[in-house]
Amino acid sequence: MTIVHFTTASTFVLSAMGLTLHRKHLVSALLCIEGMMLALFLALALGSQALVLTNTSLQPIILLALVACGASTGLALLVAATRTHASDHLKNLNLLKC
């Protein structure tokens, strides 16, 4: 295992652990999800570069576009939740209480 593979795998695992252990605020959960997606983007980009296949070179770009759409949706939800509930704590964002 090279240092690049170890770095991408450890970034993904640390982001997943941060998502499961430290999900007090919505901002920290969104940042952990963003870290996981960037680790996947790096793994896909390095994989397509190592394989030198033309049909796999578009996959990282599509993933990056989907991650950008997900980040904008998450930030819009953060703004909406902060306006309605006056905080970004995940305990306050129960849909059954709304």
CYANA upper distance limits for C-alpha pairs under 8 A (distance plus 0.5 A):
  1 MET  CA      5 HIS  CA      6.76
  1 MET  CA      6 PHE  CA      7.15
  2 THR  CA      6 PHE  CA      6.80
  3 ILE  CA      7 THR  CA      6.52
  4 VAL  CA      8 THR  CA      6.76
  5 HIS  CA      9 ALA  CA      6.59
  5 HIS  CA     43 ALA  CA      8.04
  6 PHE  CA     10 SER  CA      6.44
  7 THR  CA     11 THR  CA      6.50
  8 THR  CA     12 PHE  CA      6.73
  8 THR  CA     39 ALA  CA      5.87
  8 THR  CA     40 LEU  CA      8.16
  8 THR  CA     42 LEU  CA      7.44
  8 THR  CA     43 ALA  CA      7.01
  9 ALA  CA     13 VAL  CA      6.69
  9 ALA  CA     39 ALA  CA      7.89
 10 SER  CA     14 LEU  CA      6.42
 11 THR  CA     15 SER  CA      6.59
 11 THR  CA     35 GLY  CA      7.73
 11 THR  CA     36 MET  CA      7.65
 11 THR  CA     39 ALA  CA      6.69
 12 PHE  CA     16 ALA  CA      6.67
 12 PHE  CA     35 GLY  CA      7.44
 12 PHE  CA     36 MET  CA      5.43
 12 PHE  CA     39 ALA  CA      6.08
 12 PHE  CA     40 LEU  CA      7.97
 13 VAL  CA     17 MET  CA      6.60
 13 VAL  CA     36 MET  CA      8.45
 14 LEU  CA     18 GLY  CA      6.54
 15 SER  CA     19 LEU  CA      6.64
 15 SER  CA     32 CYS  CA      5.42
 15 SER  CA     33 ILE  CA      7.45
 15 SER  CA     35 GLY  CA      6.34
 15 SER  CA     36 MET  CA      6.16
 16 ALA  CA     20 THR  CA      6.81
 16 ALA  CA     32 CYS  CA      7.32
 16 ALA  CA     33 ILE  CA      8.12
 16 ALA  CA     36 MET  CA      7.37
 17 MET  CA     21 LEU  CA      6.39
 18 GLY  CA     22 HIS  CA      5.86
 18 GLY  CA     23 ARG  CA      7.94
 18 GLY  CA     29 ALA  CA      8.36
 18 GLY  CA     32 CYS  CA      6.77
 19 LEU  CA     23 ARG  CA      6.36
 19 LEU  CA     28 SER  CA      8.21
 19 LEU  CA     29 ALA  CA      6.08
 19 LEU  CA     32 CYS  CA      6.06
 19 LEU  CA     33 ILE  CA      7.69
 22 HIS  CA     28 SER  CA      8.05
 22 HIS  CA     29 ALA  CA      8.24
 23 ARG  CA     28 SER  CA      7.02
 23 ARG  CA     29 ALA  CA      6.14
 23 ARG  CA     90 LEU  CA      7.73
 24 LYS  CA     28 SER  CA      7.93
 24 LYS  CA     29 ALA  CA      8.40
 24 LYS  CA     89 HIS  CA      6.28
 24 LYS  CA     90 LEU  CA      6.32
 24 LYS  CA     91 LYS  CA      8.02
 25 HIS  CA     29 ALA  CA      7.11
 25 HIS  CA     88 ASP  CA      6.04
 25 HIS  CA     89 HIS  CA      5.06
 25 HIS  CA     90 LEU  CA      6.11
 26 LEU  CA     30 LEU  CA      6.68
 26 LEU  CA     78 LEU  CA      7.43
 26 LEU  CA     88 ASP  CA      6.03
 26 LEU  CA     89 HIS  CA      6.71
 26 LEU  CA     90 LEU  CA      6.41
 27 VAL  CA     31 LEU  CA      6.68
 27 VAL  CA     78 LEU  CA      8.01
 27 VAL  CA     88 ASP  CA      7.87
 28 SER  CA     32 CYS  CA      6.70
 29 ALA  CA     33 ILE  CA      6.79
 30 LEU  CA     34 GLU  CA      6.62
 30 LEU  CA     71 ALA  CA      8.12
 30 LEU  CA     74 GLY  CA      7.32
 31 LEU  CA     35 GLY  CA      6.67
 32 CYS  CA     36 MET  CA      6.81
 33 ILE  CA     37 MET  CA      6.79
 34 GLU  CA     38 LEU  CA      6.67
 34 GLU  CA     67 VAL  CA      7.98
 34 GLU  CA     71 ALA  CA      7.82
 35 GLY  CA     39 ALA  CA      6.69
 36 MET  CA     40 LEU  CA      6.82
 37 MET  CA     41 PHE  CA      6.62
 37 MET  CA     67 VAL  CA      7.19
 38 LEU  CA     42 LEU  CA      6.66
 39 ALA  CA     43 ALA  CA      6.71
 40 LEU  CA     44 LEU  CA      6.60
 41 PHE  CA     45 ALA  CA      6.52
 41 PHE  CA     60 PRO  CA      6.07
 41 PHE  CA     63 LEU  CA      7.09
 41 PHE  CA     64 LEU  CA      7.22
 42 LEU  CA     46 LEU  CA      6.56
 42 LEU  CA     60 PRO  CA      8.37
 43 ALA  CA     47 GLY  CA      6.46
 44 LEU  CA     48 SER  CA      6.57
 44 LEU  CA     59 GLN  CA      7.62
 44 LEU  CA     60 PRO  CA      6.13
 45 ALA  CA     49 GLN  CA      6.65
 45 ALA  CA     57 SER  CA      7.95
 45 ALA  CA     59 GLN  CA      8.43
 45 ALA  CA     60 PRO  CA      6.04
 46 LEU  CA     50 ALA  CA      6.55
 47 GLY  CA     51 LEU  CA      6.65
 48 SER  CA     52 VAL  CA      6.54
 48 SER  CA     53 LEU  CA      7.10
 48 SER  CA     56 THR  CA      5.99
 48 SER  CA     57 SER  CA      6.05
 49 GLN  CA     53 LEU  CA      8.26
 49 GLN  CA     57 SER  CA      7.92
 53 LEU  CA     57 SER  CA      7.33
 54 THR  CA     58 LEU  CA      8.46
 57 SER  CA     61 ILE  CA      8.38
 58 LEU  CA     62 ILE  CA      6.88
 59 GLN  CA     63 LEU  CA      6.70
 60 PRO  CA     64 LEU  CA      6.57
 61 ILE  CA     65 ALA  CA      6.77
 62 ILE  CA     66 LEU  CA      6.80
 63 LEU  CA     67 VAL  CA      6.60
 64 LEU  CA     68 ALA  CA      6.71
 65 ALA  CA     69 CYS  CA      6.87
 66 LEU  CA     70 GLY  CA      6.65
 67 VAL  CA     71 ALA  CA      6.54
 68 ALA  CA     72 SER  CA      6.74
 69 CYS  CA     73 THR  CA      6.72
 70 GLY  CA     74 GLY  CA      6.56
 71 ALA  CA     75 LEU  CA      6.64
 72 SER  CA     76 ALA  CA      6.64
 73 THR  CA     77 LEU  CA      6.70
 74 GLY  CA     78 LEU  CA      6.63
 75 LEU  CA     79 VAL  CA      6.74
 76 ALA  CA     80 ALA  CA      6.68
 77 LEU  CA     81 ALA  CA      6.42
 78 LEU  CA     82 THR  CA      6.50
 78 LEU  CA     88 ASP  CA      7.47
 79 VAL  CA     83 ARG  CA      6.64
 80 ALA  CA     84 THR  CA      6.75
 81 ALA  CA     85 HIS  CA      6.18
 81 ALA  CA     86 ALA  CA      7.81
 81 ALA  CA     87 SER  CA      7.76
 81 ALA  CA     88 ASP  CA      7.21
 81 ALA  CA     93 LEU  CA      7.90
 82 THR  CA     86 ALA  CA      5.23
 82 THR  CA     87 SER  CA      5.47
 82 THR  CA     88 ASP  CA      6.15
 83 ARG  CA     87 SER  CA      8.32
 85 HIS  CA     92 ASN  CA      7.71
 85 HIS  CA     93 LEU  CA      8.12
 87 SER  CA     92 ASN  CA      8.19
 88 ASP  CA     92 ASN  CA      8.13
 88 ASP  CA     93 LEU  CA      8.38
 89 HIS  CA     93 LEU  CA      7.51
 90 LEU  CA     94 ASN  CA      8.22
 94 ASN  CA     98 CYS  CA      7.54
